[in-house]
């Protein structure tokens, strides 16, 4: 299992002028290879479609996802990705149709429930969102060690120096996100709903679970800081900023009084 939901954003880190360019060339080569068909072709098309979506080429992404569905009509995953991209374009009705098609193929597809839950939460239908996200978390429990995308490309580079010999190193392009990042996102959204309802205990439990589930998720770590601050647990909130430092190398100096909670705005 591979790939990532766009709400979390595909990570494309590269030392090139055009982000994702080398990975896209590799995917072009895979798609055009002789003998690639069915689910294998759909996988390559989905990968390229998600990369295009990450670089803001939503129309190109939908073309690839349409082609993936044509190559493998029974692949529930392809419908969810197309629904996500359609949602990014504002086509919420057709997005939901795609999620429902995915569930018609696989009634226990956790990723489809998660996508529906996030859509409902964004629309303000909190009760339904909580139920769908809970279903996604339960069904996705056994998949949390998997990856949606786990690919990377490496290229040798030489950096010239006027003060000494050239420095040699490696430029990296990476496209990689874990299932645990998605599950953590579901818990973050649930935490925010509970906090809005003044259910502070449930909000804190969900937030801590999200941060533990995805220690490298900036969304999960920032959310925990915000929830702790809103609950008045200021000293622990400031300690949590250390987790942010390890992710971003940005350190926030706590105030002299630990009662002064951090306020870093919305996610």
Wavefront OBJ file of the C-alpha trace (Angstrom):
o trace
v 0.000 0.000 0.000
v 1.311 3.439 -0.907
v 0.575 7.104 -1.460
v -0.788 10.104 0.476
v -3.935 12.150 0.889
v -3.524 15.644 -0.496
v -4.783 17.327 2.631
v -1.532 16.282 4.255
v 0.428 17.238 1.128
v 2.830 15.032 -0.727
v 6.379 15.660 0.412
v 8.546 16.570 -2.561
v 11.987 17.651 -1.363
v 14.440 18.340 -4.153
v 17.580 20.245 -5.102
v 16.256 21.024 -8.595
v 14.668 23.993 -10.311
v 11.382 22.169 -10.844
v 10.125 20.219 -7.775
v 9.454 16.581 -8.569
v 10.829 16.785 -12.111
v 13.148 13.763 -11.903
v 10.554 11.590 -10.193
v 7.996 12.519 -12.836
v 10.411 11.508 -15.600
v 10.871 8.150 -13.930
v 7.101 7.705 -13.668
v 6.726 8.672 -17.350
v 9.182 5.912 -18.195
v 7.296 3.384 -16.057
v 3.963 4.236 -17.667
v 5.356 4.007 -21.179
v 7.143 0.704 -20.576
v 6.068 -2.212 -22.725
v 3.882 -4.781 -21.025
v 2.605 -2.563 -18.201
v -1.157 -2.989 -17.827
v -3.988 -3.502 -15.354
v -3.252 -2.814 -11.693
v 0.469 -2.253 -12.365
v -0.315 0.467 -14.899
v -2.912 1.959 -12.544
v -0.321 2.121 -9.745
v 2.099 4.077 -11.924
v -0.657 6.409 -13.133
v -1.834 7.073 -9.581
v 1.718 7.850 -8.467
v 2.168 10.349 -11.289
v -1.272 11.811 -10.721
v -0.513 12.448 -7.054
v 2.840 13.989 -7.905
v 1.128 16.293 -10.393
v -1.474 17.230 -7.802
v 1.285 18.027 -5.309
v 2.819 20.408 -7.844
v -0.580 22.091 -8.423
v -1.323 20.394 -11.749
v -4.795 19.226 -10.701
v -6.106 18.847 -14.253
v -3.182 16.613 -15.154
v -3.737 14.645 -11.962
v -7.366 13.948 -12.829
v -6.370 12.814 -16.330
v -3.976 10.283 -14.789
v -6.525 9.105 -12.231
v -9.194 8.689 -14.914
v -6.700 6.560 -16.855
v -5.881 4.549 -13.708
v -9.566 3.729 -13.218
v -9.877 2.745 -16.877
v -6.874 0.422 -16.468
v -8.171 -1.143 -13.239
v -11.898 -0.431 -12.688
v -11.992 -2.586 -9.557
v -9.212 -0.716 -7.742
v -10.952 1.109 -4.864
v -7.838 3.121 -4.114
v -7.960 4.891 -7.483
v -11.479 6.206 -6.815
v -10.458 7.624 -3.440
v -7.496 9.485 -4.954
v -9.663 10.892 -7.731
v -12.227 11.946 -5.142
v -9.551 13.726 -3.141
v -8.270 15.632 -6.173
v -11.827 16.497 -7.206
v -12.374 17.826 -3.707
v -9.287 20.005 -4.130
v -10.876 21.501 -7.249
v -14.086 22.227 -5.317
v -16.144 19.434 -6.872
v -17.398 18.006 -3.580
v -20.383 16.174 -5.087
v -18.345 14.091 -7.510
v -15.695 13.585 -4.851
v -18.265 11.947 -2.592
v -19.462 9.823 -5.515
v -15.921 8.501 -5.886
v -15.649 7.669 -2.180
v -18.954 5.808 -2.360
v -17.730 3.874 -5.417
v -14.621 2.861 -3.483
v -16.774 1.564 -0.630
v -18.997 -0.311 -3.083
v -15.865 -2.172 -4.167
v -14.462 -2.596 -0.654
v -16.972 -1.898 2.166
v -14.152 -1.968 4.735
v -11.783 0.408 2.984
v -10.534 2.572 5.847
v -9.042 5.240 3.571
v -12.422 5.959 1.971
v -14.031 6.362 5.406
v -11.240 8.733 6.367
v -11.700 10.864 3.259
v -15.455 11.046 3.878
v -14.867 11.955 7.522
v -12.540 14.832 6.655
v -15.023 16.124 4.077
v -17.871 16.026 6.596
v -15.769 17.786 9.215
v -14.900 20.570 6.766
v -18.625 20.939 6.001
v -19.460 21.246 9.702
v -21.325 17.930 10.026
v -19.492 17.015 13.208
v -21.472 14.000 14.425
v -21.210 12.246 11.074
v -17.525 13.206 10.797
v -16.715 11.708 14.198
v -18.457 8.463 13.256
v -16.703 8.142 9.880
v -13.278 8.984 11.315
v -13.778 6.498 14.143
v -14.600 3.842 11.553
v -11.482 4.767 9.550
v -9.267 4.548 12.645
v -10.640 1.157 13.623
v -10.300 -0.337 10.140
v -6.907 1.306 9.565
v -5.350 0.076 12.799
v -3.709 -2.941 11.174
v -2.283 -0.816 8.339
v -0.464 1.816 10.389
v 2.993 0.383 9.660
v 2.464 0.676 5.894
v 3.323 3.422 3.422
v 1.223 5.019 0.735
v 4.312 6.274 -1.071
v 7.845 5.237 -0.331
v 9.996 6.279 -3.238
v 13.097 8.410 -3.548
v 15.591 9.389 -6.216
v 19.224 10.358 -5.659
v 21.583 12.318 -7.872
v 25.287 13.000 -7.351
v 26.114 16.707 -7.293
v 29.276 18.805 -7.155
v 29.277 22.252 -5.574
v 32.155 24.473 -6.681
v 33.995 26.564 -4.090
v 36.235 29.596 -4.579
v 38.109 28.844 -1.355
v 39.004 25.217 -1.783
v 38.283 21.956 -3.585
v 34.706 21.330 -4.785
v 32.288 19.762 -2.331
v 30.641 16.541 -3.456
v 27.346 15.273 -2.153
v 23.911 13.942 -2.979
v 20.781 15.843 -3.977
v 17.632 14.047 -2.923
v 14.097 13.951 -4.220
v 11.681 12.118 -1.986
v 8.032 11.177 -2.265
v 7.155 9.342 0.932
v 4.319 9.376 3.477
v 3.186 6.761 5.979
v -0.322 5.514 6.671
v 0.224 6.601 10.273
v 0.253 10.233 9.082
v -3.288 9.819 7.782
v -4.507 8.117 10.932
v -2.921 10.869 13.011
v -4.710 13.488 10.916
v -8.047 11.822 11.650
v -7.310 12.035 15.374
v -6.313 15.697 15.048
v -9.657 16.529 13.428
v -11.535 14.577 16.075
v -9.585 16.439 18.773
v -10.577 19.800 17.329
v -14.246 18.789 17.237
v -14.108 17.642 20.861
v -12.355 20.835 21.891
v -15.045 22.901 20.183
v -17.606 20.962 22.224
v -15.632 21.634 25.402
v -14.882 17.932 25.867
v -11.334 18.703 26.988
v -10.425 15.210 28.142
v -11.371 13.607 24.800
v -9.548 16.373 22.892
v -6.356 15.793 24.844
v -6.516 12.003 24.494
v -6.964 12.251 20.714
v -4.163 14.828 20.435
v -1.677 12.763 22.416
v -2.588 9.645 20.451
v -2.050 11.528 17.172
v 1.380 12.796 18.240
v 2.425 9.326 19.416
v 1.125 7.695 16.244
v 3.058 10.062 13.949
v 6.009 11.595 15.830
v 7.279 13.188 12.614
v 3.947 14.753 11.681
v 4.119 18.515 12.083
v 0.321 18.685 12.013
v 0.021 16.267 14.931
v 2.737 17.972 16.992
v 1.398 21.517 16.456
v -2.098 20.353 17.320
v -0.922 18.937 20.632
v 0.756 22.254 21.511
v -2.435 24.155 20.724
v -4.687 21.812 22.687
v -2.399 21.847 25.730
v -2.306 25.645 25.588
v -6.075 25.939 25.317
v -6.450 23.618 28.300
v -4.105 25.833 30.324
v -1.342 23.202 30.556
v 1.231 25.812 29.611
v 4.417 24.220 30.882
v 3.687 20.974 29.045
v 2.758 22.968 25.939
v 6.147 24.647 25.973
v 7.870 21.291 26.440
v 5.984 20.029 23.412
v 7.581 22.770 21.322
v 10.786 20.729 21.611
v 9.155 18.165 19.337
v 8.536 20.993 16.861
v 12.216 21.959 17.098
v 13.333 18.462 16.100
v 11.003 18.592 13.087
v 11.649 22.153 11.896
v 14.807 23.311 13.722
v 12.747 26.291 14.897
v 13.028 26.840 18.633
v 10.590 28.987 20.602
v 11.907 30.534 23.794
v 9.392 30.059 26.609
v 8.445 33.139 28.636
v 9.716 33.676 32.152
v 6.331 32.657 33.488
v 5.258 29.141 32.564
v 1.665 30.321 32.979
v 2.009 32.251 29.713
v 0.748 29.726 27.181
v 2.096 29.648 23.621
v -0.169 30.849 20.851
v 0.885 29.826 17.357
v -2.420 30.319 15.562
v -4.470 27.904 13.525
v -3.183 24.748 11.855
l 1 2 3 4 5 6 7 8 9 10 11 12 13 14 15 16 17 18 19 20 21 22 23 24 25 26 27 28 29 30 31 32 33 34 35 36 37 38 39 40 41 42 43 44 45 46 47 48 49 50 51 52 53 54 55 56 57 58 59 60 61 62 63 64 65 66 67 68 69 70 71 72 73 74 75 76 77 78 79 80 81 82 83 84 85 86 87 88 89 90 91 92 93 94 95 96 97 98 99 100 101 102 103 104 105 106 107 108 109 110 111 112 113 114 115 116 117 118 119 120 121 122 123 124 125 126 127 128 129 130 131 132 133 134 135 136 137 138 139 140 141 142 143 144 145 146 147 148 149 150 151 152 153 154 155 156 157 158 159 160 161 162 163 164 165 166 167 168 169 170 171 172 173 174 175 176 177 178 179 180 181 182 183 184 185 186 187 188 189 190 191 192 193 194 195 196 197 198 199 200 201 202 203 204 205 206 207 208 209 210 211 212 213 214 215 216 217 218 219 220 221 222 223 224 225 226 227 228 229 230 231 232 233 234 235 236 237 238 239 240 241 242 243 244 245 246 247 248 249 250 251 252 253 254 255 256 257 258 259 260 261 262 263 264 265 266 267
